[in-house]
Amino acid sequence: MHSSHLLLEEPIRMASILEPSKSSFFPALTKIVGTLGPKSRSVETLSGCLKSGMSVARFDFSSGDAEYHQETLDNLKIAVKSTKKLCAVMLDTVGPELQVINKSEKAITLKADGLVTLTPNQDQEASSEVLPINFTGLAKAVKKGDTIFVGQYLFTGSETTSVWLEVDEVKGDDVICLSRNAATLAGSMFTLHASQVHIDMPTLSEKDKEVISTWGVQNKIDFLSLSYCRHAEDVRQTREMLKKLGDLSQTQIFAKIENVEGLTHFDEILQEADGIILSRGNLGIDLPPEKVFLFQKAALYKCNMAGKPAVLTRVVDSMTDNLRPTRAEATDVANAVLDGSDAILLGAETLRGLYPVETISTVGRICAEAEKVFNQDLYFKKTVKYVGEPMSHLESIASSAVRAAIKVKASVIICFTSSGRAARLIAKYRPTMPVISVVIPRVKTNQLKWSFSGAFEARQSLIVRGLFPMLADPRHPAESTSATNESVLKVALDHGKQAGVIKSHDRVVVCQKVGDASVVKIIELED
């Protein structure tokens, strides 16, 4: 895997670019989050998605009810069993999303330079002159000259399902706008996005809270994607809520940065959240186009240095209807990897796209190619410099394990962990080889019954670049001096051999606790 590691800064023999890539058990170190929906909910398609490299399934409650999503999740569980591929579950909240209500569901055609009125009066019929919306405070939030986007899907500039409106005047509760382009809106509901305008709605709606405390609790969700996160306080309040919901106290919160408000408070949000989703769809219309790349690079760098997973959205939109991405999209995916993304999130491409399995497979192949030219050496030095001295005990062990693995050209790093923190720290230094994180379950009791923790920790590493979890036998403690560690190590090595990432005579770096000490050791495998 790492032997073919090239650097873009070094001269590459152009003909070598054409050499076919070797397939491996782990398609790529970068993870893929797939949004499940109408085109990706059958057991057969889900099995294909898992085999192609999807490791997190996202359930978007903007459409579909709890029953619909439950059916999809039940199918996913069957697919996980049959493919033996682990998959984590992410619940995506609706948040303060503004919507246009089209009760008749008749297609609405808007002409360029025509006037259209946005009104909170939902009794009115949607037409090319009037669009009823689900928010009464829009007239107070906008002013003449502001930009509003309305669309079936988000405005990308290259399609005819979205319209770009400019506020012409505010009349009582109504907002009269000038349409900048022609478009046809079809369906019962469209998203409305007011660019760089503060919308006075709670980040977690009552509907969101209900879904989390019912569907979320019932399915022990691994991740909560907090849509339209604008302040660190949003994350704190959500965490307080999760703490009261039993098992969900372990659920990780990923803050979704979707507008300028979230961007402004990015540093504080990053401190509070477990990970970040850069929602480039909404951000792409909230920011001037020439600033989008700058935000992406700066945000990914901050996430990397904090050792928190960063997820990027809206990469291969055109694959919703096409079997191949555009040149720009293919380059965009590779740049996301080179910029430091942990995972790529596919939305419409898998939700309603015609080629969900092929899309995951294509994105995975592009990620794998980009990983081969990722400048790990430079990245490692940058991270060590950022962390500074004195390093914490764990950070020092993690960075040493990665440095040793690269120096001895190890085929994998095996890390024993119970909370998952040690493994995540190793992944923070972006080793060029997979990290098998052996999660040792811990016994818990509430005086009535015994239970094991560990499944959450294992699944939550499925969104971290380079981490591949394996749940150990609970009879083996994570800190031990006896032979039990050796037997767990043997299981992990067998797992690696089976997966084809470890062969005889390979070197493997092992990171584990022995008593109070953390140990990094290098082992060379015999025949």
C-alpha positions as CSV (number, residue, x, y, z in Angstrom):
1,M,0.0,0.0,0.0
2,H,2.7,2.5,1.1
3,S,5.5,1.1,-1.1
4,S,4.1,2.9,-4.1
5,H,4.0,6.2,-2.2
6,L,4.8,9.1,-4.5
7,L,5.1,12.8,-4.0
8,L,3.6,15.3,-6.4
9,E,6.6,17.5,-5.6
10,E,8.9,14.9,-7.1
11,P,9.1,14.2,-10.9
12,I,6.5,11.4,-11.7
13,R,7.1,9.3,-14.8
14,M,3.9,10.3,-16.8
15,A,3.5,6.7,-18.2
16,S,3.2,5.4,-14.6
17,I,0.0,7.4,-14.2
18,L,-1.6,4.9,-16.6
19,E,-0.6,1.8,-14.5
20,P,-3.7,0.1,-13.1
21,S,-4.1,0.4,-9.3
22,K,-4.0,-2.7,-7.2
23,S,-7.2,-3.5,-5.4
24,S,-7.0,-3.9,-1.7
25,F,-9.4,-5.0,1.1
26,F,-9.7,-1.4,2.4
27,P,-10.6,0.5,-0.8
28,A,-9.3,3.8,0.6
29,L,-8.2,5.2,4.0
30,T,-10.6,8.1,3.5
31,K,-14.2,7.2,4.5
32,I,-17.4,7.5,2.6
33,V,-20.7,8.6,4.2
34,G,-23.7,7.7,2.1
35,T,-27.2,9.3,2.4
36,L,-29.9,6.6,2.2
37,G,-33.1,7.2,0.4
38,P,-35.4,6.0,-2.4
39,K,-32.6,4.8,-4.7
40,S,-30.5,3.2,-1.9
41,R,-32.7,1.4,0.5
42,S,-33.0,-2.2,-0.8
43,V,-30.9,-4.9,0.8
44,E,-29.2,-5.6,-2.5
45,T,-28.2,-1.9,-3.2
46,L,-27.1,-1.4,0.4
47,S,-24.9,-4.5,0.2
48,G,-23.4,-3.1,-2.9
49,C,-22.8,0.3,-1.1
50,L,-21.1,-1.5,1.8
51,K,-18.9,-3.6,-0.5
52,S,-17.9,-0.5,-2.5
53,G,-16.7,1.3,0.7
54,M,-19.6,3.1,2.5
55,S,-18.8,3.0,6.2
56,V,-21.4,5.5,7.6
57,A,-25.1,5.6,6.6
58,R,-26.7,9.0,6.9
59,F,-30.5,9.3,7.5
60,D,-31.8,12.8,6.5
61,F,-35.0,13.6,8.2
62,S,-35.7,16.6,5.9
63,S,-37.7,14.0,3.9
64,G,-39.4,10.7,4.9
65,D,-40.9,9.9,8.3
66,A,-39.5,7.7,11.1
67,E,-41.2,4.6,9.8
68,Y,-39.7,5.0,6.3
69,H,-36.2,5.5,7.7
70,Q,-36.7,2.5,10.1
71,E,-37.4,0.3,7.2
72,T,-34.2,1.5,5.4
73,L,-32.2,0.9,8.6
74,D,-33.6,-2.6,9.1
75,N,-32.5,-3.4,5.5
76,L,-29.1,-1.9,6.2
77,K,-28.7,-4.3,9.2
78,I,-29.5,-7.3,7.0
79,A,-26.9,-6.0,4.5
80,V,-24.3,-5.5,7.3
81,K,-24.8,-9.1,8.4
82,S,-24.5,-10.6,4.9
83,T,-21.5,-8.5,3.8
84,K,-19.8,-8.6,7.3
85,K,-18.9,-4.9,6.8
86,L,-19.5,-2.6,9.8
87,C,-21.5,0.5,9.2
88,A,-22.2,3.4,11.6
89,V,-25.5,5.4,11.7
90,M,-25.8,9.2,11.4
91,L,-29.0,11.1,12.0
92,D,-29.2,14.4,10.2
93,T,-31.5,17.0,11.8
94,V,-33.6,19.4,9.7
95,G,-32.7,22.4,11.8
96,P,-33.9,26.0,11.0
97,E,-34.6,25.1,7.3
98,L,-36.8,27.6,5.5
99,Q,-39.2,26.0,3.0
100,V,-41.6,27.0,0.3
101,I,-44.9,25.1,0.6
102,N,-46.5,24.0,-2.6
103,K,-49.7,22.1,-1.6
104,S,-51.0,21.5,-5.1
105,E,-47.6,20.1,-6.2
106,K,-48.1,21.6,-9.6
107,A,-44.9,22.7,-11.3
108,I,-44.2,26.5,-10.9
109,T,-42.4,28.3,-13.8
110,L,-40.6,31.5,-12.9
111,K,-39.4,33.9,-15.6
112,A,-36.2,35.9,-15.5
113,D,-36.8,39.5,-14.4
114,G,-40.3,38.7,-13.2
115,L,-41.6,39.7,-9.7
116,V,-42.5,37.0,-7.1
117,T,-43.9,37.5,-3.6
118,L,-42.7,35.4,-0.6
119,T,-45.5,35.3,2.0
120,P,-45.9,33.6,5.4
121,N,-49.6,33.1,4.5
122,Q,-49.7,29.4,3.9
123,D,-53.4,29.5,2.9
124,Q,-52.4,31.0,-0.4
125,E,-51.8,28.7,-3.4
126,A,-48.2,28.6,-4.7
127,S,-47.9,30.1,-8.2
128,S,-45.4,32.0,-10.4
129,E,-46.4,35.2,-8.6
130,V,-46.7,34.0,-4.9
131,L,-44.6,31.5,-2.9
132,P,-46.0,30.7,0.6
133,I,-43.2,30.0,3.2
134,N,-43.0,28.3,6.6
135,F,-41.5,31.3,8.5
136,T,-43.2,34.5,9.6
137,G,-40.0,36.5,10.3
138,L,-38.5,36.7,6.8
139,A,-39.7,40.3,6.2
140,K,-37.9,41.4,9.4
141,A,-34.7,39.6,8.5
142,V,-34.1,40.8,5.0
143,K,-33.7,44.2,3.2
144,K,-33.7,45.5,-0.3
145,G,-30.8,44.0,-2.4
146,D,-30.4,40.8,-0.3
147,T,-30.1,37.5,-2.1
148,I,-32.5,34.6,-1.6
149,F,-32.2,31.2,-3.3
150,V,-35.2,28.9,-3.8
151,G,-35.0,25.5,-5.2
152,Q,-35.9,21.9,-5.3
153,Y,-32.3,21.2,-4.7
154,L,-29.6,23.8,-3.9
155,F,-28.7,26.4,-6.4
156,T,-25.5,25.3,-8.2
157,G,-25.8,27.7,-11.1
158,S,-25.8,24.9,-13.7
159,E,-29.4,23.6,-13.4
160,T,-32.9,24.8,-13.9
161,T,-34.5,23.6,-10.7
162,S,-33.4,26.6,-8.6
163,V,-34.0,30.3,-8.8
164,W,-31.9,33.3,-7.7
165,L,-34.1,36.1,-6.2
166,E,-33.1,39.6,-5.2
167,V,-35.2,41.4,-2.6
168,D,-36.9,44.3,-4.3
169,E,-39.1,45.6,-1.4
170,V,-40.5,44.5,2.0
171,K,-44.3,45.0,2.3
172,G,-45.6,44.1,5.8
173,D,-44.9,40.4,6.3
174,D,-44.4,39.9,2.5
175,V,-41.1,40.1,0.7
176,I,-41.3,41.1,-3.0
177,C,-38.4,39.8,-5.1
178,L,-37.0,40.1,-8.6
179,S,-36.1,36.7,-10.3
180,R,-32.6,36.8,-11.7
181,N,-33.0,33.6,-13.8
182,A,-35.7,31.4,-15.3
183,A,-36.5,28.1,-13.5
184,T,-39.2,25.5,-13.1
185,L,-39.9,24.3,-9.5
186,A,-41.6,20.9,-9.2
187,G,-42.7,19.0,-6.1
188,S,-44.4,19.8,-2.8
189,M,-41.6,21.6,-1.0
190,F,-38.6,23.6,-1.9
191,T,-35.7,24.8,0.2
192,L,-35.3,28.6,0.7
193,H,-31.9,30.0,1.6
194,A,-31.4,33.7,2.5
195,S,-27.8,34.5,1.9
196,Q,-25.8,35.9,4.8
197,V,-29.0,36.7,6.8
198,H,-29.6,35.6,10.4
199,I,-32.7,33.5,10.7
200,D,-34.3,33.6,14.2
201,M,-35.2,30.0,14.5
202,P,-33.9,27.4,17.0
203,T,-31.1,25.1,15.7
204,L,-32.9,22.0,17.1
205,S,-36.6,22.2,16.1
206,E,-39.3,20.5,18.2
207,K,-39.6,17.9,15.4
208,D,-35.8,17.3,15.6
209,K,-36.0,16.7,19.4
210,E,-38.9,14.3,18.9
211,V,-37.0,12.3,16.2
212,I,-33.8,12.1,18.3
213,S,-35.6,11.0,21.5
214,T,-37.7,8.3,19.7
215,W,-36.0,7.1,16.5
216,G,-32.5,8.1,17.7
217,V,-32.8,6.4,21.1
218,Q,-34.4,3.3,19.6
219,N,-31.5,2.9,17.1
220,K,-28.7,4.0,19.4
221,I,-27.4,6.4,16.7
222,D,-23.6,6.8,16.5
223,F,-23.5,10.3,15.1
224,L,-25.9,13.3,15.2
225,S,-25.3,15.7,12.4
226,L,-26.4,19.1,13.8
227,S,-27.7,21.1,10.8
228,Y,-27.2,24.9,10.6
229,C,-24.9,24.9,13.6
230,R,-24.2,28.6,14.2
231,H,-22.7,28.8,17.7
232,A,-20.9,26.6,20.2
233,E,-23.9,27.0,22.4
234,D,-25.9,25.0,19.9
235,V,-23.6,22.0,20.4
236,R,-23.6,22.4,24.2
237,Q,-27.4,22.5,24.4
238,T,-27.6,19.4,22.1
239,R,-25.1,17.5,24.3
240,E,-27.2,18.3,27.4
241,M,-30.2,16.9,25.7
242,L,-28.4,13.7,24.6
243,K,-27.0,13.2,28.1
244,K,-30.6,12.7,29.3
245,L,-31.3,10.1,26.7
246,G,-29.5,7.0,28.1
247,D,-27.3,5.4,25.5
248,L,-27.2,8.6,23.4
249,S,-24.8,10.2,25.9
250,Q,-22.2,8.4,23.8
251,T,-23.5,9.7,20.5
252,Q,-21.0,12.0,18.8
253,I,-22.1,15.4,17.6
254,F,-20.9,16.6,14.2
255,A,-21.6,20.3,13.7
256,K,-22.7,21.1,10.2
257,I,-21.3,24.5,9.1
258,E,-23.7,25.8,6.5
259,N,-23.6,29.6,6.6
260,V,-21.5,32.6,7.4
261,E,-22.7,32.7,11.0
262,G,-21.3,29.2,11.6
263,L,-18.1,30.2,9.8
264,T,-17.7,33.2,12.0
265,H,-17.9,31.1,15.2
266,F,-15.9,28.1,13.7
267,D,-13.2,28.0,16.3
268,E,-15.5,27.8,19.3
269,I,-17.8,25.3,17.5
270,L,-14.8,23.1,16.8
271,Q,-13.8,23.1,20.4
272,E,-17.3,21.8,21.5
273,A,-18.1,19.4,18.7
274,D,-16.8,15.9,18.1
275,G,-16.4,16.5,14.4
276,I,-17.3,19.0,11.6
277,I,-19.3,18.6,8.4
278,L,-18.5,21.3,5.9
279,S,-21.8,21.7,4.1
280,R,-20.5,23.2,0.8
281,G,-23.9,23.3,-0.8
282,N,-25.3,26.0,1.5
283,L,-21.9,27.5,2.2
284,G,-21.3,27.7,-1.5
285,I,-24.3,30.1,-1.9
286,D,-23.6,32.0,1.3
287,L,-20.0,32.7,0.3
288,P,-18.7,34.4,-2.8
289,P,-17.5,31.6,-5.2
290,E,-13.9,32.8,-5.0
291,K,-13.9,32.3,-1.2
292,V,-15.2,28.7,-1.1
293,F,-11.8,27.0,-1.5
294,L,-10.2,29.2,1.1
295,F,-12.8,28.3,3.7
296,Q,-12.4,24.6,2.9
297,K,-8.6,24.6,3.2
298,A,-8.6,26.7,6.4
299,A,-11.4,24.6,8.1
300,L,-9.8,21.3,7.2
301,Y,-6.4,22.4,8.6
302,K,-8.1,23.5,11.9
303,C,-9.9,20.1,12.2
304,N,-6.7,18.2,11.4
305,M,-4.7,20.0,14.0
306,A,-7.4,19.5,16.6
307,G,-7.5,15.8,15.7
308,K,-11.3,15.9,15.0
309,P,-12.8,14.3,11.9
310,A,-13.8,16.6,9.1
311,V,-16.4,15.6,6.5
312,L,-16.8,17.3,3.1
313,T,-20.1,17.4,1.1
314,R,-21.2,18.1,-2.4
315,V,-18.4,16.5,-4.4
316,V,-19.8,14.6,-7.4
317,D,-23.3,16.2,-7.9
318,S,-23.3,15.2,-11.6
319,M,-23.1,11.5,-10.7
320,T,-26.7,11.8,-9.5
321,D,-27.6,11.3,-13.2
322,N,-24.3,10.3,-14.8
323,L,-22.1,7.3,-14.5
324,R,-18.9,9.4,-14.6
325,P,-18.0,12.5,-12.6
326,T,-16.9,15.7,-14.4
327,R,-13.2,16.5,-14.6
328,A,-13.7,19.3,-12.0
329,E,-15.5,16.9,-9.6
330,A,-12.8,14.2,-9.9
331,T,-10.1,16.7,-9.1
332,D,-12.2,18.2,-6.3
333,V,-12.5,14.8,-4.5
334,A,-8.7,14.3,-4.8
335,N,-8.1,17.8,-3.5
336,A,-10.4,17.1,-0.5
337,V,-8.1,14.2,0.4
338,L,-4.9,16.2,-0.1
339,D,-6.4,19.1,2.0
340,G,-7.0,16.6,4.9
341,S,-10.6,15.4,4.8
342,D,-11.4,12.4,6.9
343,A,-14.6,11.5,5.0
344,I,-16.6,12.4,1.9
345,L,-20.3,12.7,2.3
346,L,-22.5,11.8,-0.6
347,G,-26.0,13.3,-0.5
348,A,-28.2,13.4,-3.6
349,E,-25.7,11.1,-5.4
350,T,-26.8,8.1,-3.3
351,L,-30.2,9.3,-2.0
352,R,-31.9,9.8,-5.3
353,G,-29.1,9.2,-7.8
354,L,-29.3,6.6,-10.5
355,Y,-25.9,5.0,-9.6
356,P,-25.4,4.9,-5.8
357,V,-23.0,1.9,-5.8
358,E,-20.9,3.1,-8.7
359,T,-20.6,6.6,-7.2
360,I,-19.2,5.2,-3.9
361,S,-16.8,3.0,-5.8
362,T,-15.6,5.9,-8.1
363,V,-15.1,8.3,-5.1
364,G,-13.3,5.5,-3.2
365,R,-10.9,4.9,-6.2
366,I,-10.2,8.7,-6.5
367,C,-9.5,8.9,-2.7
368,A,-7.1,5.9,-2.9
369,E,-5.1,7.5,-5.7
370,A,-4.9,10.8,-3.9
371,E,-3.7,9.1,-0.7
372,K,-0.7,7.7,-2.6
373,V,0.6,11.2,-3.2
374,F,-0.4,12.7,0.1
375,N,2.7,14.4,1.6
376,Q,2.7,12.6,4.9
377,D,6.2,13.8,5.9
378,L,5.3,17.5,5.6
379,Y,1.9,16.9,7.3
380,F,3.6,15.0,10.2
381,K,6.1,17.9,10.8
382,K,3.3,20.5,10.7
383,T,1.2,18.6,13.2
384,V,4.1,18.0,15.6
385,K,5.0,21.7,15.4
386,Y,1.4,22.7,16.0
387,V,1.1,20.4,19.1
388,G,4.3,21.9,20.5
389,E,6.2,20.7,23.6
390,P,5.9,19.2,26.1
391,M,3.5,16.8,24.4
392,S,0.9,14.9,26.4
393,H,1.8,11.3,27.2
394,L,-0.7,9.9,24.7
395,E,0.1,12.3,21.9
396,S,3.8,11.4,22.2
397,I,3.1,7.7,22.0
398,A,0.7,8.2,19.0
399,S,3.2,10.3,17.0
400,S,6.0,7.9,17.9
401,A,4.0,4.9,16.7
402,V,3.3,6.6,13.3
403,R,6.9,7.7,12.9
404,A,8.2,4.1,13.7
405,A,5.6,2.6,11.3
406,I,6.8,4.8,8.4
407,K,10.5,4.3,9.2
408,V,10.2,0.4,9.2
409,K,7.7,0.4,6.4
410,A,5.1,-1.4,8.5
411,S,2.1,-2.8,6.7
412,V,-0.3,-1.9,9.5
413,I,-0.5,-0.3,12.9
414,I,-2.5,-2.2,15.5
415,C,-3.8,-0.2,18.4
416,F,-5.5,-1.5,21.5
417,T,-8.0,0.9,22.9
418,S,-11.1,1.0,25.1
419,S,-12.3,4.6,24.6
420,G,-11.1,4.9,21.0
421,R,-9.0,8.0,21.9
422,A,-5.6,6.4,21.4
423,A,-6.5,5.1,18.0
424,R,-7.9,8.5,16.9
425,L,-4.7,10.2,18.0
426,I,-2.7,7.8,15.9
427,A,-5.0,8.6,12.9
428,K,-4.4,12.3,13.6
429,Y,-0.8,11.9,12.4
430,R,-2.2,10.4,9.1
431,P,-0.1,7.3,8.8
432,T,0.2,6.0,5.2
433,M,-0.9,2.5,6.3
434,P,-4.2,1.3,7.8
435,V,-4.6,1.5,11.6
436,I,-6.5,-1.5,13.0
437,S,-8.1,-0.3,16.1
438,V,-8.8,-3.2,18.5
439,V,-11.6,-1.9,20.7
440,I,-11.6,-3.8,24.0
441,P,-15.1,-3.8,25.5
442,R,-15.5,-2.5,29.1
443,V,-17.9,-4.0,31.5
444,K,-20.5,-1.7,33.0
445,T,-23.3,-2.4,35.5
446,N,-26.3,-0.5,36.7
447,Q,-26.8,-2.8,39.7
448,L,-29.5,-4.7,37.7
449,K,-27.6,-6.1,34.8
450,W,-24.1,-6.2,33.2
451,S,-23.5,-4.7,29.9
452,F,-20.4,-4.2,27.6
453,S,-19.4,-0.9,26.1
454,G,-17.3,-0.9,23.0
455,A,-19.7,-1.1,20.0
456,F,-20.2,2.7,19.9
457,E,-16.4,3.3,20.1
458,A,-15.8,0.8,17.3
459,R,-18.5,2.2,15.0
460,Q,-17.5,5.8,15.7
461,S,-14.0,5.2,14.2
462,L,-15.7,4.4,10.9
463,I,-15.7,8.1,10.0
464,V,-12.0,8.7,10.8
465,R,-9.4,8.5,8.0
466,G,-7.3,5.4,8.2
467,L,-9.0,3.8,11.1
468,F,-10.5,0.3,10.8
469,P,-12.2,-1.0,14.0
470,M,-12.3,-4.6,15.3
471,L,-14.3,-5.5,18.4
472,A,-12.2,-7.8,20.7
473,D,-13.5,-10.5,23.0
474,P,-14.7,-8.8,26.3
475,R,-12.7,-11.3,28.3
476,H,-9.5,-9.6,27.2
477,P,-8.8,-6.4,29.2
478,A,-7.2,-3.5,27.4
479,E,-4.5,-3.0,30.1
480,S,-2.9,-6.3,30.9
481,T,0.5,-7.9,31.5
482,S,-0.5,-11.5,31.0
483,A,-0.8,-13.6,27.9
484,T,-4.3,-12.3,27.2
485,N,-2.8,-9.4,25.2
486,E,-0.9,-11.9,23.0
487,S,-4.1,-13.8,22.2
488,V,-5.9,-10.5,21.2
489,L,-2.9,-9.6,19.1
490,K,-3.0,-12.9,17.4
491,V,-6.7,-12.4,16.6
492,A,-5.9,-8.9,15.2
493,L,-3.0,-10.2,13.1
494,D,-5.2,-13.0,11.7
495,H,-7.9,-10.4,10.9
496,G,-5.2,-8.4,9.0
497,K,-4.0,-11.5,7.2
498,Q,-7.5,-12.4,6.2
499,A,-8.1,-8.9,4.9
500,G,-4.9,-9.2,2.9
501,V,-3.1,-6.2,4.5
502,I,-0.6,-8.3,6.4
503,K,1.6,-10.9,4.7
504,S,4.4,-13.1,6.1
505,H,7.7,-11.2,6.8
506,D,5.8,-8.0,7.1
507,R,6.5,-5.6,10.0
508,V,3.7,-4.5,12.2
509,V,3.7,-1.7,14.8
510,V,1.6,-2.4,17.9
511,C,0.5,0.2,20.4
512,Q,-0.9,-1.0,23.7
513,K,-1.0,-0.5,27.5
514,V,1.0,-2.8,29.7
515,G,0.2,-2.0,33.4
516,D,0.5,1.8,33.7
517,A,2.9,2.1,30.8
518,S,2.0,2.7,27.1
519,V,4.2,0.6,24.8
520,V,5.0,0.8,21.1
521,K,6.6,-2.3,19.7
522,I,7.6,-3.5,16.3
523,I,7.1,-7.1,15.4
524,E,8.3,-8.9,12.3
525,L,6.1,-11.7,11.2
526,E,7.4,-15.2,10.4
527,D,6.1,-17.5,7.7
